[in-house]
Amino acid sequence: MTGHLLDSYHIILMSEGVIQQEGPYQQLLATSKEFQDLVNAHKVTDGSNQLVNVTFSRASIKITQTLVENKGKEANGNQLIKQEEREKGDKGLKPYLQYLNQMKGYIFFFVASLGHFIFLVCQILQNLWMAANVDNPRVSTFQLIFVYFLLGASSAFFMLTRSLFVIALGLQSSKYLFLQLMNSLFRAPMPFYDCTPLGRILSRVSSELSIMDLDIPFSLTFAVGTTMNFYSTLTVFSVVTWQVLIVAIPMVYITIRLQRYYFASAKEVMRITGTTKSYVANHVAETVSGAVTIRTFEEEDRFFQKNLDLIDINASSFFHNFASNEWLIQRLETISAGVLASAALCMVILPPGTFTSGFIGMALSYGLALNSFLVNSIQSQCTLANQIISVERLNQYMHIQSEAKEIVEGNRPPLNWPIAGKVEINDLKIRYRPDGPLVLHGITCTFEVGHKIGIVGRTGSGKSTLISALFRLVEPSGGNIIIDGVDISSIGLHDLRSRFGIIPQDPTLFTGTVRYNLDPLSQYSDQEIWEVLGKCQLREVVQEKDEGLNSSVVEDGSNWSMGQRQLFCLGRALLRRSRILVLDEATASVDNSTDYILLKTIRTEFADCTVITVAHRIPTVMDCTMVLSINDGKLVEYDEPTNLMKREESLFRKLVKEYWSYFQSAESH
């Protein structure tokens, strides 16, 4: 902190939301008692009183630049984030079968189609009855209307049956596909999220799921229904005026050819629309998360323009799809008009008396309907073919290779495991991808019971990877980790992760209440929670809230300060009382008072536990029992900090020297 303050031209000292004093560093240091206390507290927290005992030649001090591990693009296209997967060509019935092959979908679809078919038969019988008997003197008006009404009531009943089964089809298929997608995403390993931009996931769980929930069931029914309508109308039309078959048969052939020609481009355009939509969603998510930084640098216009450009790219493909759809409809209407004109011409040129007036009226009414039925049929099929692309895109994320089993029934650890907290790491090798390089190269060491282990190293050396391996966020490529005699690779992930405590560098709170964030599974009583809040110095803060433990926590815990959020994470660990506690530089982003509370509570409450600390700041590990130094994924040294400080070639000694050099140079200013 002191180094950053020295580089500042103007400092504002705040307390309880009020500006107490402002001015340059030296002026505040000379005039403000509160500012002096802050600087002194920082020195104590950073362990400067321990470092001052270590003397170094000022001539030999040289600050070394840290090595940043490049986890981005690698050579020859072997990059971390690859281009989004997109199907190509006509997949035939495969996506339709994927949609129907869920929760008896075939049965619902068959019954719905059968209901619509019977509905059409009843309608045709209605029209035939009326056309054949409207001039028949032997059929009374009552008989004519009564039979017509019965046929109409039957068609209405089967239409209702069709609608109910369509709704059931949509509900069952959507529910099953949604659960399968969520299970696949929640069980996906961490490398998947490292390689997949957020926008790709957001577009699938938002727009693609919405299309599947609301559009596909009805589009599927309309496509089947309007196709049945068209062919039934064409059949009746051909029976009444069979001469029209001379024109109708070539018309059907040309229609199918036009439809296939349209599908070849329309499906690809819809796939491009889905892909470009991911870019829009990803950019919006990045912009929202970085809104403060964007406003700070006054780059709102640039991000707004980029968002418009991405929307234009997405809308462009949608426009081309709409234009191609209109191109198809224009040609279909022209063909339908030709068929109707041919039928009317046949009726005119045939000798009088060939058809009765009732059949002529029926033929003309069906001929006029033929145009709309053909357009609606092809348009419904095209709409369905475009929307079924959503099932394709959802299916891509429904079969992600998942993590290991949550629970291995045949190999569950004891309920009180780990009993002691001894961690044995044997020749551990880690790589993030099967074809990627090794990140950890055969690390072997043992964390004894009750020891406080500090893990140090330069940026990108593999410190966080070692912790990820402990929680099996990444699976070992070689070697193993044994905790109290149990190989962690042989047990379920739930049994493993639920037995450890962790206080992360970035405190995470979830939308809900204080009680839910401390005890999400409702395993502890209110009294136990209040005791933990007292140990975390949060009891008074929560009691001041009107609702106490039921006080609200908004998204990301933004209605609580950074220090309070970190103390909540400490409270979770205290409630769990794990024998192994992991600290991922838990004090890196908090003020000195919170830092002091965290360190004091950990020393007292976890005195007999194994505490593993990933240190990004050297003073954090100065009071550890043992220090593990890692460089480029290799174990360099593992010993007590006092012994390491005595070795000239020690990496830990070099890191301390670099830190102390920077600290002293900051103080000298």
MARZA-56415 format. One record per residue (C-alpha): residue in three letters; x, y negated, z. Coordinates in steps of 0.02 Angstrom, whole numbers, plus 50000, padded with zeros to 5 digits. Last residue first. Example, Ala and Ser with C-alpha at 12.3 -4.5 7.8 and 13.67 -1.06 7.14 Angstrom:
2
SER506845005350357ALA506155022550390
This chain:
669
HIS505454957849944SER506574968950050GLU505074979150107ALA504644984249929SER506444989349897GLN506414999450058PHE504825008750009TYR505455012149833SER507085019049899TRP506165029050032TYR505085037249900GLU506565041549791LYS507535048249938VAL506065058649996LEU505885066049822LYS507745069649814ARG507715078149985PHE506245088849929LEU507195093949774SER508645099749883GLU510385098449805GLU511135088949954ARG510385100850081LYS510095093650255MET508355087150212LEU507835104850167ASN508265111050341THR507245097250424PRO505775100750306GLU505705119250354ASP505955130650205TYR505325135250032GLU506365130149882VAL506275129049692LEU504715139249657LYS504405137849472GLY502945129549381ASP504005115549309ASN504625110949483ILE503855117049644SER504425113349823LEU503585122549967VAL503785113950136MET503575122850303THR502945117650475CYS502205101450411ASP502535084950500MET503375076650350VAL502035083250232THR500985067550209PRO502535056450208ILE502945062650030ARG501375056449943HIS500615067849811ALA500565081649940VAL499535097449919THR499235102850098ILE498945120850152VAL498335122650331THR498385139750414CYS497345138650572ASP497865137750755ALA497895118750767PHE496385116650653GLU495315105950769THR496745095950847ARG497915092750700ILE496475091350575THR495575078650684LYS497135067950704LEU497525068350517LEU495765063750465ILE495525050250596TYR497215042250552ASP496825042150367THR495135034550405SER496005020550499ASN497315018550362ASP496095016650219VAL495635030650101SER496175036149926ALA497675047349959THR497075054350126ALA496405071150064GLU497975075149967ASP497175091549910LEU496985098350085VAL496635117050097LEU496055125050259ILE496245143550300ARG495505150850458SER493845143050412ARG492805134050542ARG491345131350422LEU490655116650519LEU492365108450529ALA492635110050341ARG490965102050304GLY491355088050427LEU493005084450339CYS492035082250178PHE490895070150270LEU492465060950328GLN492995058750147ARG491295051350106GLN491455039450253GLY493155033450191MET492505030450015SER491035020450082TRP489265027050081ASN487855021349966SER488855028149818GLY488675045949881ASP488965052849705GLU487085050649672VAL486165044149824VAL486315050650002SER484745047750104SER484625048250292ASN483845064550352LEU485195067050483GLY484665050650563GLU483095043550479ASP483235025650541LYS485105024750512GLU486085018650662GLN486255036750718VAL487215040550558VAL488525027150590GLU488645031650775ARG488965050050738LEU490225046950599GLN491855047350699CYS492265064350622LYS492235073250792GLY490545065250828LEU489875070750660VAL490415088450702GLU489455087950866TRP487925080950776ILE487995095350651GLU488115108350789GLN486625100650879ASP485605100250718SER485835119050699TYR486925127450569GLN486635138950419SER485485127450318LEU486315132150152PRO486775114050106ASP487525110550279LEU488505094250276ASN487775087350116TYR486025093750158ARG486075086150333VAL486605069150265THR485165069650142GLY484965072449955THR485985067849801PHE487665076349816LEU489305070549893THR491045073849824PRO492615066649903ASP494025064349776GLN495625071149855PRO494755086949909ILE494505093550087ILE494395112350073GLY493855126350189PHE493985144550141ARG492815159350174SER491455154450048ARG492715154549906LEU493205172749924ASP491565181549962HIS490725171149826LEU492095175249702GLY491925193949729ILE493375204549792SER494805213349703SER495735197849643ILE495865191549823ASP496965206349870VAL496525209150053GLY497885212350185ASP497605196250280ILE497625186250119ILE498495194249970ILE498825184249812ASN499305193549654GLY500575195449514GLY500245192449330SER499095182649216PRO498205176549372GLU496395170749353VAL496005152249353LEU494725144649470ARG495245159349578PHE495145149349740LEU496985152549777ALA497385151149592SER496655133649589ILE497775129349738LEU499305135049641THR498705125249490SER498595109649598LYS500455110649635GLY500985115449458SER502425103549417GLY501325091549319THR501775076549425ARG503305080049529GLY503325092449670VAL502715095349846ILE501695108749934GLY501595106450123ILE501175121550230LYS500575119950410HIS500845137050487GLY499495145450591VAL499815162750520GLU501275163450399PHE501195157250220THR502225169550118CYS503175166549955THR503345172649776ILE503015161849623GLY503195170849455HIS503175156749328LEU501665145549355VAL501025135949203LEU501385149849079PRO501085144648899GLY499395146148813ASP498705160248705PRO497645167848844ARG497225150548908TYR497565142149075ARG499135152049113ILE499615157949287LYS500985169449353LEU501115174449536ASP502595185549580ASN501825189749751ILE500955176349855GLU500595182050033VAL499385171550137LYS499155174750323GLY497565166950392ALA497225176950551ILE495485184650535PRO495115180550353TRP493885188950355ASN492605188950497LEU491225196850391PRO492405210350329PRO492875209750144ARG491705216950011ASN492355230449894GLY490975241749830GLU489705227949814VAL490845216249717ILE489985199449741GLU490135183949632LYS490745194149485ALA492225187249388GLU492005171349287SER490955171349130GLN491385173248946ILE490165161348866HIS488665170248790MET487285157348804TYR488345142848743GLN488305147248557ASN486505153248577LEU485975135448616ARG486665129548449GLU485805143348351VAL484175140548447SER484295122048401ILE484535126948218ILE482775134248233GLN482175116248218ASN482745114248038ALA482015130947982LEU480405126848075THR480255110147987CYS480595118447820GLN479275131747852SER478025118547907GLN478395108147751ILE478195123347639SER476515127847715ASN475895109947730VAL476295106347547LEU475485122647489PHE473955120347601SER473745102147546ASN473705106847362LEU472665122647386ALA471315112647476LEU470755104847311GLY470735121947230TYR469795129347377SER468455116047359LEU468415118447170ALA468235137347184MET466875135947316GLY465885123547210ILE466035134847058PHE465545149747164GLY463955141147223SER463505134847049THR463575152346979PHE465005156846864THR465015163646685GLY463335155346654PRO464005142946528PRO465445149646420LEU467225146246482ILE468025129746427VAL467525119646580MET467865132546714CYS469575136446640LEU470015117846634ALA469595116046818ALA470755130546860SER472175123246754ALA471975106046835LEU472065113947008VAL473655123546962GLY474485107946890ALA474055097647045SER474865110947152ILE476475110147048THR476565091147062GLU476235092147249LEU477665104447268ARG478855093347171GLN478515078147279ILE478615088447438LEU480385094547395TRP481095077147367GLU480225071047525ASN481145084447625SER482795079747542ALA482535061747597PHE482135066847777ASN483705077547786HIS484745063447714PHE484025051647843PHE484465063647985SER486255064747920SER486375045747919ALA485565044248091ASN487025053348172ILE488325042748084ASP487335027048123ILE487215032148307LEU489095034448312ASP489355017248235LEU488125009348357ASN489065017148504LYS490705010748435GLN489954993248423PHE489364993848603PHE491075000148659ARG491954985948570ASP490714972948630GLU490854978248812GLU492764977048813GLU492874963248943PHE494364971449032THR493424972049197ARG491794975949110ILE492524991649031THR493334996749196VAL491684995349290ALA490715004549154GLY491915019349153SER490675033049201VAL489305024949095THR490445023148944GLU491085041048954ALA489305047948965VAL488735037048819HIS490225042548714ASN489885060948749ALA488035059248707VAL488425050448542TYR489775063048496SER488595077548535LYS487285069948419THR488575071348279THR488565090248300GLY486675091848302THR486485080948148ILE487855090948059ARG486865106648094MET485315098048024VAL486265093247866GLU486875111147845LYS485105117747861ALA484435105147735SER485745108847601ALA485435127247564PHE483635126047626TYR483125114647482TYR483715126647348ARG482835140747439GLN481215130747442LEU481345126047259ARG481575144347211ILE480095149647318THR479005136147239ILE479535141047063TYR479025159147095VAL477365154147173MET476985142747024PRO477445156446900ILE476105167446981ALA474805153446993VAL474805148346808ILE474245164846729LEU473375168646894VAL472155154446852GLN471195166246738TRP470565175646890THR469355161646930VAL468375167647082VAL469645180847129SER471125169247094PHE470435155347204VAL470065167747342THR471855174147333LEU472605156647321THR471625151347474SER472195166847569TYR473995163447513PHE473945145347568ASN473065148247733MET474245162447778THR475705150847744THR474845137347847GLY474665149247994VAL476425156547989ALA477255139447978PHE476015131748100THR476335145448227LEU478225143848215SER478085124948222PHE477005126748377PRO478245137748469ILE479755127848401ASP479215110348452LEU479015108048639ASP480215119548731MET481465123348593ILE481535105248536SER481755099548716LEU483135112248744GLU484075105648593SER483815087448645SER484355089048827VAL485345104548881ARG486155106048710SER486605087748685LEU487285086848863ILE488445101848839ARG489235094848682GLY489315077548759LEU490315083748909PRO491805088048801THR492295106548805CYS494105112148829ASP494315108449014TYR492515113949043PHE492905131148969PRO494545131849067MET493485130749228PRO492635147449201ALA490805148349146ARG489585155049277PHE488585138949288LEU488545137249098SER488025155449065ASN486735155449203MET486025139149138LEU485905145848960GLN485095162249015LEU483865153049125PHE483405141248983LEU483245155448857TYR482085165048974LYS481005150049017SER480875144248837SER480415161648775GLN479095164448909LEU478295147248897GLY478285146348707LEU477565163848684ALA476225160748818ILE475735144648729VAL475635153848563PHE474625167648647LEU473345155148710SER473215146348540ARG472935162648445THR471565168048564LEU470705151148545MET470775153148355PHE470065170648375PHE468585163748472ALA468315149548349SER468295161848202SER466985172348291ALA465905157048326GLY465995152148142LEU465505169648085LEU464035169448205PHE463515152048146TYR463525157147962VAL462505172548005PHE461225161448096ILE461215147747961LEU460805159547816GLN459605170047919PHE458655154247975THR458615147547795SER457865163747733VAL458805175847621ARG457735183847483PRO457695167547384ASN459595168247354ASP460205150947302VAL461315147947456ASN461625166647467ALA463265169747376ALA464125153047414MET463585152747598TRP464105170647631LEU465735168247536ASN466135152547635GLN465815160947802LEU466725176647747ILE468235165847704GLN468165157647876CYS468005174347964VAL469495181247867LEU470505165747912PHE470145167948098ILE470585186348083PHE472295181148015HIS472515168148152GLY472175181048287LEU473375193348204SER474735180048202ALA474455176248387VAL474445194848429PHE476065197748334PHE476935182548410PHE476445187248587ILE477025205148560TYR478675199948479GLY479035188048623LYS478995202148750MET480155192548869GLN481425186448741ASN481755194048569LEU480685180848484TYR482005167148492GLN483475178048445LEU482415186048310TYR482095168848234PRO483955164648244LYS484395180948150LEU483035180148017GLY484175173747880LYS485805165947940ASP485945154947786GLY487625146447773LYS488765139847909GLU488655139648098ARG489545125748189GLU490865126548326GLU491425109548388GLN493205104948341LYS494475109948472ILE494915101948636LEU496535109648700GLN497485109348538ASN498385123048444GLY498225113448280ASN500055115348233ALA500765107348389GLU499915104948554LYS498575092548598GLY498255087948775LYS498955095548933ASN500565085848927GLU501405087549094VAL502045070849153LEU503825070849216THR504125057649346GLN505415044249318THR506885044749435ILE507235030649554LYS509095029449586ILE509885028649756SER511755032449753ALA512295014549777ARG511125012249925SER512005026650013PHE510695036250105THR510185037050286VAL508835048550354ASN508285042850525VAL507215029450444LEU506165042950364GLN505335048050525ASN504885030350575SER504295027450397GLY502985040850419ASP501755033850294THR500455032550430VAL501625022550542LYS502105010650402HIS500285008650353ALA499815004550532ASN501164991250533VAL500484983250375LEU498694983550440ASP499204976750611GLN500154962350528PHE498604958250424GLU497534957750581LYS498784946250669SER498724933850526THR499944919150515ALA501664926150468LEU501114941450369LEU499744931150287GLN501014918350226GLN502244931750169TYR500924940650064PRO500194925349979GLY498494918150031GLU496784923050097GLN495924924350266GLN494414932150349ILE493324935850198VAL491754944150267GLY491074961650228GLU491544968850397SER493344962850381MET494174955950225LEU495934949550191ILE496134942350015ILE497894942949941HIS498584931749804TYR500114934149695SER500144953049712ASP501744963149688LEU502044963149875LEU500304970049903HIS500654984849787GLY502254989149881THR501374987650050MET500005000050000
